[in-house]
């Protein structure tokens, strides 16, 4: 089943940042990412960004799962 995800990095809304799903580039921060439902590891392509394991399910294109990733300021 398809799942919809939106990844945000607080304070960096206007930057072009790649999203990492299971350590592979898959979309951009702030954009809807379509993937199979289930558990995935989510991070972003910035130094020292946190990684979260999240179960993506029960989503729709108009109500994606929103995940916020923290990243230290010095990684800019």
Secondary structure, DSSP 4 states (H G I P E B T S, - for coil): -EEEEEEE-TT-TTS--EEEETTEEEEETTSEEEEESEEEEEEESSTT---EEEEE-S-BTTBPEEEE----GGG-
